[in-house]
Amino acid sequence: MTVLIIGGSGFLGAELVRQAVAAGHATAATFATRPVSTPGVAWHAVDLRDPERVDAVVAETAPHLVVNATSGDSDWAVTAEGPVRLAMATAQHGSRLVHVSSDAVFSGARIHYDETDLPDPVTPYGAAKAAAETGIRFVHPDAVIARTSLIIGDRRSVHVRAVHELAAGTRSGVLFTDDFRCPVHVADLAAALLELGFGDSHGVQHLGGADALSRHDLGVLIAERDGLDASKLPAGLRADAAIPGPLDVRLDSRATQRRLRTTLRGARQFLAAGA
């Protein structure tokens, strides 16, 4: 069966491509600005703002499964509207769709959020992600909407790279001690997304890691794994900073985890294991 990874040149997308190829699937992937050369993978340039191009690539590749791993930050045309265009194309061509969403759709007012909780975003990025979820559910009811949290792995992860730069003193800023999330390892997340895609799940699924950690505590774990001096990581309170966004969002992924063979490890486990 053919798998099409939208955003295959990104951090999560590259891991999805690697795992799809390793599992023996015919694999196609897309890029927006930077072509990639990967043996056995057919690459296609796609701009999610171009509905004709999106439809053409889905028609050409005829995938059984499409996984949308793109991130356009707060660009509404890419993050909110683009995934709906993709959902329309996949529904028309009879493809399964897994769309990667974010814990940014929540305000943090409830702290703990399971799959039944409705989005209440407080940032432009969160609003764009929430709008995409709504549109996808309308045009492709059988799609999987997979909300996740901070994605960790090697230095391709923006979060890991930030820790290295802060420890080296080449980046300004602090790691917040009052800003909590449920980090997930990129390999666990990719495996879970593919498992959901090849199963019969639909609707909202939560794919957060098992541990809720502050960004500072996460930074310390990354530093210890990578042999950095954790004492050099500056700490601060997000409540004191003029940065909009939720403080404490903890994805309750237990319902989704019960349906998965893939284990969504907590950061304490996967960072201690040197992953």
C-alpha positions as YAML, in Angstrom:
chain: A
units: angstrom
residues:
- id: 1
  name: MET
  ca: [0.00, 0.00, 0.00]
- id: 2
  name: THR
  ca: [1.17, 3.51, -0.78]
- id: 3
  name: VAL
  ca: [1.73, 6.07, 1.98]
- id: 4
  name: LEU
  ca: [1.90, 9.78, 1.18]
- id: 5
  name: ILE
  ca: [3.60, 11.96, 3.81]
- id: 6
  name: ILE
  ca: [2.72, 15.64, 3.52]
- id: 7
  name: GLY
  ca: [5.64, 17.63, 4.89]
- id: 8
  name: GLY
  ca: [8.06, 14.75, 4.55]
- id: 9
  name: SER
  ca: [11.11, 17.02, 4.67]
- id: 10
  name: GLY
  ca: [10.33, 18.24, 8.20]
- id: 11
  name: PHE
  ca: [11.39, 16.76, 11.54]
- id: 12
  name: LEU
  ca: [8.32, 14.57, 12.10]
- id: 13
  name: GLY
  ca: [7.79, 14.03, 8.38]
- id: 14
  name: ALA
  ca: [11.29, 12.63, 7.90]
- id: 15
  name: GLU
  ca: [10.71, 10.08, 10.67]
- id: 16
  name: LEU
  ca: [7.38, 9.10, 9.13]
- id: 17
  name: VAL
  ca: [9.12, 8.59, 5.77]
- id: 18
  name: ARG
  ca: [11.86, 6.50, 7.41]
- id: 19
  name: GLN
  ca: [9.40, 4.25, 9.21]
- id: 20
  name: ALA
  ca: [7.09, 3.86, 6.21]
- id: 21
  name: VAL
  ca: [10.00, 2.78, 4.00]
- id: 22
  name: ALA
  ca: [11.35, 0.44, 6.70]
- id: 23
  name: ALA
  ca: [7.92, -1.21, 6.94]
- id: 24
  name: GLY
  ca: [8.00, -1.94, 3.22]
- id: 25
  name: HIS
  ca: [5.32, 0.53, 2.13]
- id: 26
  name: ALA
  ca: [5.52, 2.27, -1.23]
- id: 27
  name: THR
  ca: [6.23, 5.79, 0.00]
- id: 28
  name: ALA
  ca: [5.74, 9.23, -1.48]
- id: 29
  name: ALA
  ca: [6.38, 12.51, 0.31]
- id: 30
  name: THR
  ca: [6.05, 16.23, -0.27]
- id: 31
  name: PHE
  ca: [8.21, 19.26, 0.37]
- id: 32
  name: ALA
  ca: [7.43, 22.97, 0.22]
- id: 33
  name: THR
  ca: [10.80, 24.62, -0.38]
- id: 34
  name: ARG
  ca: [13.62, 22.08, -0.08]
- id: 35
  name: PRO
  ca: [13.73, 18.92, -2.22]
- id: 36
  name: VAL
  ca: [14.98, 15.78, -0.53]
- id: 37
  name: SER
  ca: [16.78, 12.78, -1.99]
- id: 38
  name: THR
  ca: [15.75, 9.59, -0.23]
- id: 39
  name: PRO
  ca: [16.20, 6.17, -1.86]
- id: 40
  name: GLY
  ca: [12.89, 4.53, -2.64]
- id: 41
  name: VAL
  ca: [10.80, 7.66, -1.99]
- id: 42
  name: ALA
  ca: [8.97, 9.66, -4.66]
- id: 43
  name: TRP
  ca: [9.15, 13.36, -3.80]
- id: 44
  name: HIS
  ca: [6.64, 16.00, -4.90]
- id: 45
  name: ALA
  ca: [6.63, 19.77, -4.46]
- id: 46
  name: VAL
  ca: [3.36, 20.82, -2.83]
- id: 47
  name: ASP
  ca: [2.04, 24.12, -1.51]
- id: 48
  name: LEU
  ca: [-1.06, 23.49, 0.59]
- id: 49
  name: ARG
  ca: [-2.38, 26.88, -0.51]
- id: 50
  name: ASP
  ca: [-2.73, 25.50, -4.06]
- id: 51
  name: PRO
  ca: [-5.81, 23.24, -4.22]
- id: 52
  name: GLU
  ca: [-5.15, 22.10, -7.80]
- id: 53
  name: ARG
  ca: [-1.62, 20.97, -6.93]
- id: 54
  name: VAL
  ca: [-2.81, 19.20, -3.78]
- id: 55
  name: ASP
  ca: [-5.47, 17.32, -5.74]
- id: 56
  name: ALA
  ca: [-3.03, 16.47, -8.54]
- id: 57
  name: VAL
  ca: [-0.47, 14.88, -6.18]
- id: 58
  name: VAL
  ca: [-3.09, 12.84, -4.34]
- id: 59
  name: ALA
  ca: [-4.50, 11.67, -7.68]
- id: 60
  name: GLU
  ca: [-1.04, 10.82, -9.05]
- id: 61
  name: THR
  ca: [0.18, 8.88, -6.02]
- id: 62
  name: ALA
  ca: [-3.20, 7.19, -5.29]
- id: 63
  name: PRO
  ca: [-2.24, 6.56, -1.64]
- id: 64
  name: HIS
  ca: [-4.03, 4.28, 0.75]
- id: 65
  name: LEU
  ca: [-2.92, 6.56, 3.60]
- id: 66
  name: VAL
  ca: [-2.05, 10.25, 3.73]
- id: 67
  name: VAL
  ca: [-0.39, 11.68, 6.85]
- id: 68
  name: ASN
  ca: [-0.29, 15.46, 7.12]
- id: 69
  name: ALA
  ca: [2.78, 16.41, 9.17]
- id: 70
  name: THR
  ca: [3.09, 20.00, 7.95]
- id: 71
  name: SER
  ca: [3.36, 23.04, 10.18]
- id: 72
  name: GLY
  ca: [2.71, 26.53, 8.90]
- id: 73
  name: ASP
  ca: [2.84, 28.17, 12.34]
- id: 74
  name: SER
  ca: [0.18, 30.90, 12.48]
- id: 75
  name: ASP
  ca: [-0.10, 31.28, 8.68]
- id: 76
  name: TRP
  ca: [-3.86, 30.82, 8.32]
- id: 77
  name: ALA
  ca: [-3.74, 29.83, 4.64]
- id: 78
  name: VAL
  ca: [-1.30, 27.00, 5.37]
- id: 79
  name: THR
  ca: [-2.26, 25.85, 8.86]
- id: 80
  name: ALA
  ca: [-6.03, 26.31, 8.81]
- id: 81
  name: GLU
  ca: [-7.12, 26.21, 5.17]
- id: 82
  name: GLY
  ca: [-4.46, 23.94, 3.66]
- id: 83
  name: PRO
  ca: [-5.36, 20.82, 5.67]
- id: 84
  name: VAL
  ca: [-9.02, 21.22, 4.70]
- id: 85
  name: ARG
  ca: [-8.06, 21.31, 1.03]
- id: 86
  name: LEU
  ca: [-6.03, 18.16, 1.61]
- id: 87
  name: ALA
  ca: [-8.96, 16.51, 3.41]
- id: 88
  name: MET
  ca: [-11.24, 17.29, 0.47]
- id: 89
  name: ALA
  ca: [-8.77, 15.72, -1.97]
- id: 90
  name: THR
  ca: [-8.22, 12.59, 0.13]
- id: 91
  name: ALA
  ca: [-11.97, 12.12, 0.63]
- id: 92
  name: GLN
  ca: [-12.57, 12.47, -3.10]
- id: 93
  name: HIS
  ca: [-9.90, 9.91, -3.96]
- id: 94
  name: GLY
  ca: [-10.85, 7.47, -1.18]
- id: 95
  name: SER
  ca: [-7.65, 7.77, 0.87]
- id: 96
  name: ARG
  ca: [-7.32, 7.43, 4.62]
- id: 97
  name: LEU
  ca: [-6.18, 10.68, 6.28]
- id: 98
  name: VAL
  ca: [-4.28, 11.28, 9.51]
- id: 99
  name: HIS
  ca: [-3.91, 14.97, 10.34]
- id: 100
  name: VAL
  ca: [-1.39, 16.03, 12.99]
- id: 101
  name: SER
  ca: [-2.87, 18.68, 15.27]
- id: 102
  name: SER
  ca: [-1.55, 20.25, 18.46]
- id: 103
  name: ASP
  ca: [-2.19, 20.82, 22.15]
- id: 104
  name: ALA
  ca: [-2.13, 24.52, 21.19]
- id: 105
  name: VAL
  ca: [-5.87, 24.20, 20.48]
- id: 106
  name: PHE
  ca: [-6.39, 24.41, 24.26]
- id: 107
  name: SER
  ca: [-6.21, 27.43, 26.58]
- id: 108
  name: GLY
  ca: [-4.89, 25.59, 29.63]
- id: 109
  name: ALA
  ca: [-7.86, 26.65, 31.75]
- id: 110
  name: ARG
  ca: [-8.74, 22.99, 32.45]
- id: 111
  name: ILE
  ca: [-5.09, 21.79, 32.56]
- id: 112
  name: HIS
  ca: [-6.02, 18.17, 31.77]
- id: 113
  name: TYR
  ca: [-7.59, 17.54, 28.36]
- id: 114
  name: ASP
  ca: [-8.86, 14.30, 26.88]
- id: 115
  name: GLU
  ca: [-10.18, 13.54, 23.40]
- id: 116
  name: THR
  ca: [-13.70, 14.73, 24.23]
- id: 117
  name: ASP
  ca: [-12.67, 18.27, 25.21]
- id: 118
  name: LEU
  ca: [-13.49, 21.03, 22.73]
- id: 119
  name: PRO
  ca: [-10.80, 23.44, 21.54]
- id: 120
  name: ASP
  ca: [-10.59, 26.87, 23.19]
- id: 121
  name: PRO
  ca: [-7.43, 28.37, 21.65]
- id: 122
  name: VAL
  ca: [-5.85, 31.61, 22.87]
- id: 123
  name: THR
  ca: [-3.17, 32.11, 20.19]
- id: 124
  name: PRO
  ca: [-3.35, 32.59, 16.39]
- id: 125
  name: TYR
  ca: [-1.53, 29.28, 15.87]
- id: 126
  name: GLY
  ca: [-3.95, 27.46, 18.16]
- id: 127
  name: ALA
  ca: [-6.90, 29.07, 16.40]
- id: 128
  name: ALA
  ca: [-5.58, 27.97, 13.00]
- id: 129
  name: LYS
  ca: [-5.09, 24.41, 14.23]
- id: 130
  name: ALA
  ca: [-8.58, 24.35, 15.74]
- id: 131
  name: ALA
  ca: [-10.11, 25.65, 12.51]
- id: 132
  name: ALA
  ca: [-8.35, 22.92, 10.55]
- id: 133
  name: GLU
  ca: [-9.77, 20.28, 12.88]
- id: 134
  name: THR
  ca: [-13.30, 21.59, 12.38]
- id: 135
  name: GLY
  ca: [-12.99, 21.72, 8.60]
- id: 136
  name: ILE
  ca: [-11.45, 18.26, 8.33]
- id: 137
  name: ARG
  ca: [-14.16, 16.66, 10.45]
- id: 138
  name: PHE
  ca: [-16.78, 18.21, 8.18]
- id: 139
  name: VAL
  ca: [-15.34, 17.22, 4.77]
- id: 140
  name: HIS
  ca: [-13.69, 13.89, 5.77]
- id: 141
  name: PRO
  ca: [-15.55, 12.39, 8.77]
- id: 142
  name: ASP
  ca: [-13.43, 9.22, 8.71]
- id: 143
  name: ALA
  ca: [-10.16, 11.13, 9.12]
- id: 144
  name: VAL
  ca: [-7.99, 10.82, 12.22]
- id: 145
  name: ILE
  ca: [-7.13, 14.09, 13.98]
- id: 146
  name: ALA
  ca: [-4.11, 13.39, 16.16]
- id: 147
  name: ARG
  ca: [-3.27, 16.04, 18.72]
- id: 148
  name: THR
  ca: [0.25, 15.95, 20.07]
- id: 149
  name: SER
  ca: [2.64, 18.00, 22.19]
- id: 150
  name: LEU
  ca: [6.33, 18.96, 22.12]
- id: 151
  name: ILE
  ca: [8.15, 16.61, 19.74]
- id: 152
  name: ILE
  ca: [11.59, 15.55, 20.97]
- id: 153
  name: GLY
  ca: [14.42, 13.60, 19.35]
- id: 154
  name: ASP
  ca: [17.79, 14.78, 18.09]
- id: 155
  name: ARG
  ca: [18.86, 18.35, 17.30]
- id: 156
  name: ARG
  ca: [16.43, 18.55, 14.40]
- id: 157
  name: SER
  ca: [13.83, 19.11, 17.12]
- id: 158
  name: VAL
  ca: [13.45, 22.84, 17.74]
- id: 159
  name: HIS
  ca: [13.13, 22.14, 21.46]
- id: 160
  name: VAL
  ca: [16.36, 20.14, 21.66]
- id: 161
  name: ARG
  ca: [18.19, 22.72, 19.56]
- id: 162
  name: ALA
  ca: [17.02, 25.52, 21.85]
- id: 163
  name: VAL
  ca: [18.41, 23.71, 24.90]
- id: 164
  name: HIS
  ca: [21.81, 23.30, 23.23]
- id: 165
  name: GLU
  ca: [21.91, 26.97, 22.26]
- id: 166
  name: LEU
  ca: [20.87, 28.16, 25.72]
- id: 167
  name: ALA
  ca: [23.48, 25.97, 27.38]
- id: 168
  name: ALA
  ca: [26.14, 27.32, 25.01]
- id: 169
  name: GLY
  ca: [25.08, 30.92, 25.60]
- id: 170
  name: THR
  ca: [24.38, 31.49, 21.90]
- id: 171
  name: ARG
  ca: [20.67, 32.09, 22.44]
- id: 172
  name: SER
  ca: [18.85, 34.52, 24.70]
- id: 173
  name: GLY
  ca: [15.80, 33.65, 26.73]
- id: 174
  name: VAL
  ca: [14.78, 31.29, 29.51]
- id: 175
  name: LEU
  ca: [13.12, 27.94, 29.99]
- id: 176
  name: PHE
  ca: [9.88, 28.37, 31.88]
- id: 177
  name: THR
  ca: [9.29, 26.53, 35.12]
- id: 178
  name: ASP
  ca: [5.52, 27.13, 35.05]
- id: 179
  name: ASP
  ca: [4.82, 26.06, 31.44]
- id: 180
  name: PHE
  ca: [3.84, 22.37, 31.32]
- id: 181
  name: ARG
  ca: [3.37, 20.02, 28.37]
- id: 182
  name: CYS
  ca: [3.50, 16.26, 27.65]
- id: 183
  name: PRO
  ca: [6.56, 15.78, 25.39]
- id: 184
  name: VAL
  ca: [6.60, 12.84, 22.99]
- id: 185
  name: HIS
  ca: [9.49, 11.15, 21.20]
- id: 186
  name: VAL
  ca: [9.40, 11.61, 17.43]
- id: 187
  name: ALA
  ca: [9.83, 7.86, 16.81]
- id: 188
  name: ASP
  ca: [6.94, 6.96, 19.12]
- id: 189
  name: LEU
  ca: [4.73, 9.61, 17.55]
- id: 190
  name: ALA
  ca: [5.48, 8.54, 13.98]
- id: 191
  name: ALA
  ca: [4.82, 4.88, 14.80]
- id: 192
  name: ALA
  ca: [1.52, 5.76, 16.48]
- id: 193
  name: LEU
  ca: [0.41, 7.91, 13.55]
- id: 194
  name: LEU
  ca: [1.09, 5.13, 11.06]
- id: 195
  name: GLU
  ca: [-0.64, 2.59, 13.31]
- id: 196
  name: LEU
  ca: [-3.73, 4.79, 13.51]
- id: 197
  name: GLY
  ca: [-3.64, 5.34, 9.77]
- id: 198
  name: PHE
  ca: [-3.56, 1.64, 8.95]
- id: 199
  name: GLY
  ca: [-6.26, 0.85, 11.50]
- id: 200
  name: ASP
  ca: [-9.91, 1.76, 11.58]
- id: 201
  name: SER
  ca: [-9.78, 4.67, 14.02]
- id: 202
  name: HIS
  ca: [-11.31, 8.01, 13.19]
- id: 203
  name: GLY
  ca: [-11.96, 11.30, 14.93]
- id: 204
  name: VAL
  ca: [-9.82, 12.93, 17.61]
- id: 205
  name: GLN
  ca: [-6.94, 10.98, 19.17]
- id: 206
  name: HIS
  ca: [-4.39, 12.24, 21.72]
- id: 207
  name: LEU
  ca: [-0.72, 11.34, 21.28]
- id: 208
  name: GLY
  ca: [1.11, 13.03, 24.12]
- id: 209
  name: GLY
  ca: [3.90, 11.46, 26.15]
- id: 210
  name: ALA
  ca: [3.20, 9.87, 29.52]
- id: 211
  name: ASP
  ca: [4.98, 12.58, 31.57]
- id: 212
  name: ALA
  ca: [3.88, 16.17, 32.18]
- id: 213
  name: LEU
  ca: [7.00, 18.34, 32.50]
- id: 214
  name: SER
  ca: [7.80, 22.03, 32.65]
- id: 215
  name: ARG
  ca: [9.92, 23.30, 29.79]
- id: 216
  name: HIS
  ca: [12.79, 23.82, 32.24]
- id: 217
  name: ASP
  ca: [12.56, 20.28, 33.61]
- id: 218
  name: LEU
  ca: [12.49, 19.00, 30.02]
- id: 219
  name: GLY
  ca: [15.54, 21.10, 29.22]
- id: 220
  name: VAL
  ca: [17.44, 19.63, 32.17]
- id: 221
  name: LEU
  ca: [16.67, 16.09, 30.99]
- id: 222
  name: ILE
  ca: [17.82, 16.92, 27.45]
- id: 223
  name: ALA
  ca: [21.01, 18.52, 28.78]
- id: 224
  name: GLU
  ca: [21.80, 15.49, 30.93]
- id: 225
  name: ARG
  ca: [21.21, 13.13, 28.03]
- id: 226
  name: ASP
  ca: [23.43, 15.14, 25.70]
- id: 227
  name: GLY
  ca: [26.24, 15.80, 28.16]
- id: 228
  name: LEU
  ca: [25.55, 19.52, 28.61]
- id: 229
  name: ASP
  ca: [25.86, 21.56, 31.79]
- id: 230
  name: ALA
  ca: [22.23, 21.78, 32.94]
- id: 231
  name: SER
  ca: [23.15, 24.47, 35.50]
- id: 232
  name: LYS
  ca: [23.70, 26.87, 32.59]
- id: 233
  name: LEU
  ca: [20.06, 26.66, 31.51]
- id: 234
  name: PRO
  ca: [18.32, 29.92, 32.51]
- id: 235
  name: ALA
  ca: [14.99, 29.52, 34.28]
- id: 236
  name: GLY
  ca: [12.05, 31.90, 34.48]
- id: 237
  name: LEU
  ca: [8.28, 32.22, 34.78]
- id: 238
  name: ARG
  ca: [6.12, 32.48, 31.71]
- id: 239
  name: ALA
  ca: [3.58, 34.29, 33.88]
- id: 240
  name: ASP
  ca: [6.11, 37.13, 34.14]
- id: 241
  name: ALA
  ca: [6.82, 37.24, 30.40]
- id: 242
  name: ALA
  ca: [4.79, 39.10, 27.80]
- id: 243
  name: ILE
  ca: [4.26, 35.93, 25.77]
- id: 244
  name: PRO
  ca: [0.66, 34.94, 25.00]
- id: 245
  name: GLY
  ca: [-0.42, 31.35, 25.24]
- id: 246
  name: PRO
  ca: [-1.49, 28.65, 27.68]
- id: 247
  name: LEU
  ca: [0.61, 27.87, 30.72]
- id: 248
  name: ASP
  ca: [-0.36, 24.31, 31.54]
- id: 249
  name: VAL
  ca: [-1.78, 21.92, 28.94]
- id: 250
  name: ARG
  ca: [-1.58, 18.21, 29.71]
- id: 251
  name: LEU
  ca: [-2.91, 15.88, 27.03]
- id: 252
  name: ASP
  ca: [-4.67, 12.88, 28.54]
- id: 253
  name: SER
  ca: [-3.76, 10.21, 25.99]
- id: 254
  name: ARG
  ca: [-4.89, 7.17, 27.96]
- id: 255
  name: ALA
  ca: [-7.94, 6.40, 25.80]
- id: 256
  name: THR
  ca: [-5.90, 6.49, 22.61]
- id: 257
  name: GLN
  ca: [-3.02, 4.57, 24.19]
- id: 258
  name: ARG
  ca: [-5.36, 1.69, 25.08]
- id: 259
  name: ARG
  ca: [-6.08, 1.24, 21.37]
- id: 260
  name: LEU
  ca: [-2.42, 1.28, 20.34]
- id: 261
  name: ARG
  ca: [0.35, -1.30, 20.26]
- id: 262
  name: THR
  ca: [2.85, 1.59, 20.13]
- id: 263
  name: THR
  ca: [3.83, 2.86, 23.57]
- id: 264
  name: LEU
  ca: [3.94, 6.64, 24.00]
- id: 265
  name: ARG
  ca: [6.83, 6.86, 26.44]
- id: 266
  name: GLY
  ca: [7.26, 9.68, 28.88]
- id: 267
  name: ALA
  ca: [10.23, 12.04, 28.53]
- id: 268
  name: ARG
  ca: [11.80, 10.74, 31.73]
- id: 269
  name: GLN
  ca: [11.97, 7.31, 30.12]
- id: 270
  name: PHE
  ca: [13.06, 8.13, 26.59]
- id: 271
  name: LEU
  ca: [15.60, 10.76, 27.59]
- id: 272
  name: ALA
  ca: [17.06, 8.57, 30.33]
- id: 273
  name: ALA
  ca: [17.38, 5.80, 27.74]
- id: 274
  name: GLY
  ca: [19.52, 8.07, 25.57]
- id: 275
  name: ALA
  ca: [17.01, 8.09, 22.73]
...
